[in-house]
Amino acid sequence: MTRKRKIVLGCGGFFLITFITLFFLWKSAITKNRQIPVGPFKIAENLYYVGTTNVTSFLLTDPEGHVLIDGAYPATAVTIIESIEKLGFNIEDVKIILNSHAHADHAGGLATLKEASGAELWVSKADADIIEAGGRGEPTLGPLRFGQSLGIATFPPVKVDRRFDDGQKVRVGEIELTAHITAGHTPGCTSWSFPVKDGDRELLAVSIGSLTISPFVSFVEPETYPGIREDFESSFERLKSLPADIFLASHTDWFNMQGKLRQYNSSNPVISFIDPSGYLKFIEREEEDFKWVLQEQENEKSSESEE
């Protein structure tokens, strides 16, 4: 090997190591910021927020038992349990735990929460194996999948008790949720709709699992997974068809939780969260991003075929 080649390889290795180091420092900072506790609060009659500054968890309560949506990061499970207790409820009264999708920031705490509560864990069929494998095998992670042997993009595996299809009803006492498979972000990404009471009226809450596009996703051949393009297109249409009154999601910035809290009135908390226009605007914005990425990928594919 020539001296010049050694220098080139050495520089390449140095920049690769530097990039990886900076990436993980950036990732660690984001993860830490997303886990800052938020005081739990009431959204509607039996709907409460028990998540953090950025990653959501919602508690639906009933005298016959409670339902918890999402487990956030592994380290956040304790915060969720403490938030439930601050509201005057008991984690052991949670009968069912639901998940939006099989990523570490939403499924990481599921194992701890399931053990603490004794609840059943319900996950969509397409995401269930990924949850049980601690995140391994999730196709949209791209290069991060190569680091999973080192614990990158993984979380504690947990047994799934019920695997459901699109349209599954989940009931505990008077609580009833409907699962909407809004795949694309993960193969089994799930959005949840459920009625909540506000005095004499009934409102429909919708929590969007995710519509964001991973930077590693391909919508052209070879697709990241077969049918991912159609999954995203179907997800946009499905969510737009839901008559949402209360807009929720798996990340707080998507439904502007901090802005809504600035207008929060504890005597009538639901008023801040009724946002059908914000709900539709978010879906439309994500759909526009999808169309732009798809067009870029199709143009690149077309250019390659002409060469």
N, C-alpha and C positions, 0 to 999 in steps of 0.2 A: 504494500500500500504506500502510495506516494505521500510526502509530507503535506502537500496541498489538500489531498483527499482527507487526511487525518484531521486537518484544521477544519475543513467543511463539515465533517461528521461530528467533530467536537462541538462546533458552534451550533449545529442542528440539535444535538442532544441537550446543550445548555438552554437553548430557547424553548425546547419541548418541556424540560423540567420546570423552567420559569413559568411557562404558560399554565402547566398543571397546578403548580403551587399557587399562583394568583387566582386561578379558577376556584380552587377549594377555599381560599381565604374569602373570596367574594361570596361563594355559596354559603359558607359558615356565617358570614355577616348577615345575609338575607334571612337565613334560618333563625338566627338569634332574634332579629328584629320582628319576625313573624310570630314569635312565641311570647311576646310581652303580654302579661295578663291584663284583662279588662274586667272591671267589676261587672258581675252578671246583672242582667236587667230583664224586665218583662216587655214583651212585644205586643202580645194580645192576651186574651183571657186565660189561656192555658199554654201559651207559647213563650219560651224564654231563651235568651242568648247566654251561652256558657262557654264561648270560645275565647280567642285571643284577639290582639290588634288586627291581625290579617287573616288568620285561618279560622273558619267558623265551626261551631258546634251548636246545635239547637236541641232544646229539651221540650218535649210535649208531655204534659202531665194529665193524670186521671186517677181517681181513687182506686181503680183496679190495677194500676201500674203505669209506668212511664215509657216513653220511646225517646231514644237519643240518636241524633243524626250526626255522624262522623266522629272520628277519634283523634284528628290532628296528628302532630308529631309524637314520637314515643315519649319525649320528656314532658309533653303537654297534658298527658292523661291525668296527672296529679292535679294540675290547675283546673281541669274540667270537673273532677270530683269535688274539689274545694268550692268551685262555683255553684255546683248543685247543692252542696250543704249550706252555703251562704243564703241561698234562696229558701231554705227551710225544708228541702227535700233530701231523700236518702238515695245514694247510688244503688243500694240493694233493692230498691223499688223499681229500678229500670228493668223492664221485661224483655225489650227488644232493642238491639243496636243496629242501625242502618249505616250504609256507606255510600258516598257519592262516587268515588273511583279509587282504583288501586295504586295510589301514589303515597309516598312516605308522609307527606304533609296532611293527608286525610285519613290514612289507614294505620299510621305509625303507632297510635295509642290504643288501637282496638284490642290487642291482647291484654293489656293491663286493665282496660275498662271492662272487658268481658269477665276477667277473673274477679274483679272487685264487685261486680254486680250480680254475676251468675246468669246474665241475660243471654238470650239467643242472638246470634249474629246472622243477619240476613244480607246476602250479597248477590248481585246479578250473576247469572250463569257464566257469562263471558269474562267476568273479573274474579270469580271465586277461586280458581286455581292459582291466580297471581297472588291473591291475598294469602292463601295457604302456603305459598312459597316465599312469603316475605318480600314481594315485589319482583321476584325473579321471573323472567319470561315476558315482561310487559314490552310489547313491540315498539312503542313510540319513543322509547328512551334513547334510541340510536347508539352512539359510542359509549354512553354511560353504562350500557349493558356489559361491556367488557370489564368494567370496574366493580361489578357486583360481587365478584369473588373476594374483593377487599372490603365489602360492606357499603360500597357506594350505591345510593339510590335504593337501599333495602330497608326493611323494618322488621320487627319481630313477627314471625309467622303466627297465624292463629286459625283455628278450625272454624270453618263456616258451617252453620247449622241448617240454614235454609238457602237454597239456590233458586232464584226466581226469574221469570220471563217478564217481558214488557206487559204492563197493565196489572201486575200483581197488586192486590189489596193487602194492606197490613193493618190489623185491628188489635187494639188493646182498650177495653172498655168502650168509651165514646170516641176514642181517637181512631181515625181512619186516614191512612195515607195511600196514595197511588204511585206506583213506580213507573217512570217514563224512561225507557232506555234511550239515552241521547248520546250514542256512541260516537267515537272519533278521537276524543282526547285520550281515552282508553277504549278497548273493545267493548267494555260493558259499563261505561260511564252512565250514571243514573241521576236523573233529576226527580225531585219529589214534589207532589202537589197534595195539599191537605186543607180542608176547611177549618177555620177557627172562628170562635164566637167573639163578637164585640157588642156586648149588651144584647139587644134583640135581633141584631143582624148577623148574617154569616158571611165571612170573607174567605176568598180562596188565596192561600199562600202557596207560592211556588219557589222552591230552592233549586237553582240551576247547578247541576254537577260541574260542568265546565264545557266551554266551547272554544277554548284557546288551542292554538296550533303549536305543537312542539317544533323547534327549529330543525329537528332531524326528520320530520315527516315528509313522505313523498306521496303525492296524489296521482302520479303518472307511473307507468310501468318501469321498474317493478314497484308496486305500491308497498307502503310500509307494512300493511297487512291487507289481504284481499277484501275489497269493498269499503275501504276507509273513506274514499271520496263520497260514495253514496251514503255512508253513515253520517258524515257531517251534513250533507244536504238534507237528509231526512230529519236530523236533529233540529236544524233551524226551523223547518216547517212544523215539526211537532210542537216545539215550544211556542212558536208564534200563534198556534191554534188554541193555547190555553188562556182562558180569561183571568189572568192573574190580577189580584188586587194588591197583595203584599209581595214585594219583590225581595227575595233572599238569594243567596248563592254561597258557594264554598269558599270564596274569598271576599272580605269585607269591602274592598275598594270597588268591586264590581257593582255593588248596590249602594255605594256611597254611605256606608254605615256611620262614619265619623261625622259627615255632614248632617245626617238625620239625627244623630245624638245631640248635636248643637241645638236642635229644635225640639228635643225630647221633653215631654210633659208627663210626669209620672201618674197624674190623675187620668190621663187619656193617652197612653203611650202609642197605641196603634196608629194614630193620626200621622206620625212622622214616617211610618213605614208603608203607608198606602201609596203606591207609586207605579200604576200600570204603564204610564208613558215612559218612565225610566227603564222599566222591564223591556219594553219593545225596542227602545233605543239601544240598549245593551246588545240584544240579539242581532239587530240590524248592523251594528258596528262590527261585531264578530263575524257576521256573514260577509261583510265587505272585505274584511281582512282575508277570509278564506278565498273569496273570488280573486283577490289580488295575487295571493300565493299560488293558486291554481293556474292563473294566466301566466305568471312568471315561469312556472315549471313547464307548462305546455310550450311556451315560446322557446325555452332552453332545449326541450326535447326535440322540437321541430328543427332548430338550428343544428343540432347534433346529427339528425338524420339526413340533412342536406350536405353535410361535409363528406 
